[in-house]
Each structure stands twice: as structure tokens, then as C-alpha cells.
């Protein structure tokens, strides 16, 4: 008690003067102030605001109304942030997941031929499974049963998949009858501007420029407007209607044996990405006690899983915790007030629909390529000395973009891992849950 009083005094706060926000978010206990939390929230929002421009473009490719996708992105992100801030009291921003949105559009809808309504149904079901696991010990059992090499490989593979989509969208990589893929022409302004956007983001990020991704996308959009490639439609308006995506998910259509691998892909990528992000942010935000226990981790996971379910109602791919939240933590964010601030800013962003509609595909492609590079950094954590670990990891990473499917990459990686471990006398390293998953994946390839 005495320590708490000393902390409050150091912040210029006396117990009798503590306001509502301090009581809700325990600001004095976390040695922070309202001003610091608000600035941290603004920092996090600016670093992840690119999603309100990128996600609607990707979802529009699935046939979803662009305006509705824009509003759904803002609402899904806002609700996720509010849940994280008010329930878990964590300084983490949430929004539709990068990579998962690409899988939704280009694999489930584009390659597999399902409607976007059925794909939303799969998102809903994966969110329900995530919620059930977060409320039970199934989460820990499954998290611990998946080898570390495959966990890192999944993140890197999603990054490579996302990068290929960005390169394809920009026209930097195009199809070829002779070689399957080949270099596009930088004589095309779209390819050149996408490359400029990517390089600008990389340089500004290296120099720690505030909102590097968002700033670069806006600059390239401005260049496109000057070249006559972008039509100016204004900046502010009332939000478009959410009606085209509101409760549009087809759950019955997603209850199909062929959709099992899709649901599992949404679940695994979301779950491991969330766990990695939350644990990383927890250490930076000093949410780890002396015994190494992370404060309110269970609540944070529940908030994240619930966000995916809520996001499906409005028309979002899985809503997940963003690693960009680390920028807000670096700015001093320590409590849920940071996340609530991010959520409020996402709601305000709904009134900038005309600006979102102006952002061209080549600008978002540059951002996709850059984010893809960051996601591949997980490969550095794989043990490259054990080939029975590295080969399955490489199979996972390579097969995601080459089969244009996150689900296929995960399935082939898991099957390769189990096979190599069994045939090299390391069957004790293959968990029961991994065997079960392998049986499911074998049935998928054999009968579907």
C-alpha cells in the first residue's frame, strides 16, 4: 500500500484526487498519466492506420462492397480495441489481420470458389473455436503441442504469401506461360509507384519517422493524383452503409467438411500470431511480474478471440492484435486507455471514406510488400542445425505462396514434420494433437 502511495506521489497524484480514468485503468499503479496514454494511443493508431486503406481494397477483390468493407474495418478494429482496453486493460490495438485478409480473398474466395459470405462464416466459426480454447485449457494444450519451428514458419509463410500478393497487385511480378512467373515492367507507372512506396516506407521506418507506412501511402497517392492516375473525391463524408456486410456471414455454408482446413488455418494463424504479439508487448509494457507471470494474459486472449467473432458480424476477416502496438508502448502506453484511444480514433476514421476510396492498389501494394518483409523475420528464430525442424519449416514457408494457400502450407508443413520425426526415431517429439491434425490433413488431401 505504501509503495502505491509513493508511486502516486511521484506522478503528482493523491489518492483523494484520483479520477474515474485512473480507477478504471489503474494509471497510477502502472506509473503513467492520461496524457501519456493518449499520446501512446495516437502513436499506435498512426502506425497501424494503413489497415483502413489496405483491408477494404483486399476485401473488395472478394466482391464485397468497398464502402461497407471500409466501415466494417473501422468498426471491427474499434470494437476489438475497446474490448482489449476495457476488459484486459492492455495497451494493444486490434484490427483485421494482414495475411488472413489475403487468405480470405485470394484463396478461400478466389482459388477455392466459395462466396465471401461463406468465408465470413468460416471466420465466425474459427473465432468461436478460439473463444472456447481461450476459456479452457485447450489453448495451452494446443499452443504447447505445436513445435516452435512450425510456429515461426507459419508467420514467415504468411508474410511471403502476402508479399507475393503485393508484388502481383503492383505488376512487379506477372504470370508467364513459359516460366509461371516473371518480372513485370517498371515502365508501367503503377509498378514504379508501388516500388517507390515500398522503398519510402523502408527508409522512413529506418529513420523512425512517425507513421511511416501511412505517410508513404498518402505521398504516393498524391503523386498518382498529380499524374492523373487518381481521381479526387473529397476527404470527409458521412460513413457509407454497413448493410451489405452486416450479418451477411453464411455459417451453414461454412459447416462443410471441405472448409475444415480453412477454419483451422484461420484459427492457427490467428492464435499463434496473437500469442506472439501479446507476449512481446507484455514484456515491453512491463506487464510481467517478478515470477514471470504475465498480468491478465488470459483476459487479453479472450478479448482477442471475442474480437474475431464480433468482426465477423460486421464483415471483417479475423480481428487480431497488432505488433505495431509496440510503438505505442515505446511512447509510454501501459494501460487499456491506450487501446481505448486507438479504438476511438478508428471510429473517427469512418468519416474519411472518400480518402480511403482514393488510395490506389499500387499504394497498398507497397505497404503489403513492406509488412511481408517484417513478418518473415521469424525465420531467424528457427534452429537451422536440425534438418527435421528446418525442412518442415521451409516446406511451410515455401508452399504457402506457391500453392496460394495458407491452409495448404500449414498442412504440408505439419505432415512433413510428423513424417521426418517418426522416420528418424524422434516420435516422442510428435504430440497427440499433432497426430490428430495430420489425420485431418491427410483426409483433406485424399478425399477433398
C-alpha angles and dihedrals in degrees: 000000000000090000091053091052091050091051091050091049091050088056093047092251126131121198093243091052097051110125134212094271091052092051093048099044100025091232096170092048089055091045095240139116137225091252093052092049093049092050090047090052091051090049093051092046094052092049093051100031090099087082091072088063101034101044098053090051091052094044091048088061087062090058098262118140107262095222093049091046089052093052091043090053092052095044094044091050093045094050091047092051092047091050092049093046101042100035105032099022091222126145093232128127121213133200140148108308121255110233092023090068090051091049089050094053108030101034111025095036102022105037103022094041100228121145118254088244090061090045089055088051089056090050090052093050093047088051091051090051090049090051092050090049092048090053093050142037091265089092094058092041093053095039091053094044097058111083116246092237091059092046092056091041092056092056093046093046092052087051093052090047090051091047092053090051090050092050091047093048091050093049091238088120118035136176121268129193090213104043103015090234133031141164118285124220120276085200085080109089093220093058092045094048092048089053090048090051092050094048092045091053091048094050096044092046090052089052091048093240111177111256095000096170096046093044093050093049091051093047093050090046088053091051090050090050090051089051092050094250095114127053117218111233101168131267109251134040141136111292116270119251118282091202096103092063104024108119089341095135117122104216095170091054090052091053089087128122089231089060095057094092091047093052091047091049091053089046099047098044092045094046098048093040090051094047092050094046095047095047092048093049092044092061093046092048092048092242092140118097128216092272092055093253115143113230115242093349090145091054091048091053091048091050091050095048092046089052091061091054093047090046091056090057092060096038108268133138112239111317110221143170114278124227087213085078086084088075091061091046089052087053090057104272111153107153144044091270086079091056092045089053090053090050092051091051091051089055091051089049090065088079091062096070094128090058091049090051091054096055104104126221093249091059092052089044090060090053092047092054092049094047088048091057091053093049092055092062089090089079088077089069096059119104101242093186095073110066092194086065101037099046095056088045091053091046089053094048097044099041095053094069096030093054090034088230133106089197094056092047092053093046095049092045093051093047092049091049095050093045095049093046092049095047094047096051097257099114090135088071092061111084126214091247090054090053089051092050091048091054089052092049093047090052089050093054094041102047108018 
